[in-house]
Amino acid sequence: MVKLSGFAAELFELLVLVLGAGAAAVVGLALERFGVAAVTGGDVVVGLWAVAMGLVALYVGVVALGYEQVLPRVRALASRVDT
């Protein structure tokens, strides 16, 4: 029973990380779209700020959470399930 509860806790933690990575990526894309619209609308300062913040959010979602946190945990859980 202890092994199953530990596996469930790791699976829940992975789910939270995936949701966080997805949310950060969605926010990043929304900021990018807003920034491009603002720049094309003539508000260059706000547009460039939104584009920069969108890039930061995309980095957090894709690289910091997705590639560096989620992917290794998925591989570790998959190797535990195979054995």
Beta strands, then each sheet from edge to edge (+ up, - down):
end
